[in-house]
Amino acid sequence: MKGSQLTVYADSRSVRTNRMTIVQWVLDEITKAGIHGATVIEASESIDRHGRYHAGRFFELVDQPVAVTVAADATRIDTLLERLRQGDVTLFYTRCPVEFALLGADAAQPNESTKHR
């Protein structure tokens, strides 16, 4: 299938919206947009758009930068972006065209998690 890969970057895990961490909120919006599957990548360090340094430390992980990546058809990515725009959180994202598919035994038999792709 052809579609888009969207990666949403958050400067810190400590950002909260609607009583959720930013990661929980983004994952919830991904599900509401009809996308099944996302990867959360925890970075050790980053510099935000204001030039501020963020890092996850052994005793203090709330300032740990994170990225959430999904791949889906363009319509679902458009829906997700619109949902994220309606939130009251400033996020940076990248969007790239991709080709994606399942490999292995499950690829021949679509199941609940792959039907909507």
N, C-alpha and C positions, 0 to 999 in steps of 0.2 A: 504494500500500500504506500501511497505517497501522502505526505502531510507536512507537519511542522514539529520541530523540537523546540520547546519553550523552557528556558531556565530562568527562574526568579531568584534574585539574590537578596538576602537580608543581612544587614550589618551586624545584627546581634540577635541571639535567642531571647533576650530580655524584652524585646518589643512585644506589646500585647494589644489585642483588639478584641472586643466582644468577649472578654474574660478568657481568652485563649492566647497561647503563644503565637507568634507570627507563623511558625511552621504548622501548628495545628490548624490555624485559620486557612492558610494556603492549601493544605491537604483537604480540608473540608470543602473549599471552593472548587478544587479539582474534581472531587466526587460529585458535587452538585452540577458541574458542567458536563457530566456523563463520561468522564475519562477514568479508565480503570488502569491503575499503575502509575507510580511516581517514585522517584528516588530522591532521598534527602542526603545531601553531601555536606558533612561538617568540615569546615576548613580550620586550619590552625591559626591563620593570620589573614588579615586583609586591611586595605586602606579604602575608606568610603569616599563618596563623591565630594566630601568637604575636606578631604585630606587627613581625616582622623584615623588613627591606628586602632584596630580591634584584634583581640586575640583571646583564645580560650586557654586558660591556665589550669593547672592541676586542681586547685581548690576553687576556682571561680570560672565556671563555664558559661555564665549568662551572657558574656560579651563575645561568645564564640560565633563567628560568621557562618552562615549556612546558605546553601543553594538547593533549590527544589527543581528537578528536571522531569518533564513529561514529553511524550511523543504521541501525537494523535492526528486525526484528519484536521484540515484547516478550519472547518466549521466549529469543531469542538474547541480548538485553540482560540478562535475568535470569541466564542462564548465565555471561555475562561478569562481571557483578557478583559472583557467587558465587566465581568463579575469582580475582578481584582480592582479595576478602575473605580468601581462604586464603593470600595472599602475606603476607610479613612487612614490608609497607611501608604507611605512613600516607599515604593519598591523600584529597583532597577531590574530590567529583564533583557534577555537576548532571544531572538527567534530566528531559526534557520530552517530551510526546506530539508526534509529528510525522506528517505525510503525506509520503511520498517515492516517487519513480519515476525512470525514465530518460527522457531526451529525446533526440531525434536518431535517426540511422540504426540504431544498435545497439539501440534500444528495441524495435523490431519483432522482432528475432531474438535471443532470450536466448542468452547464451554462458556459458562456465564461470564468469565472474565475477559474473553476475547471476542464475543459476539458483536460488541458495539464498535469495534475498530473499523 
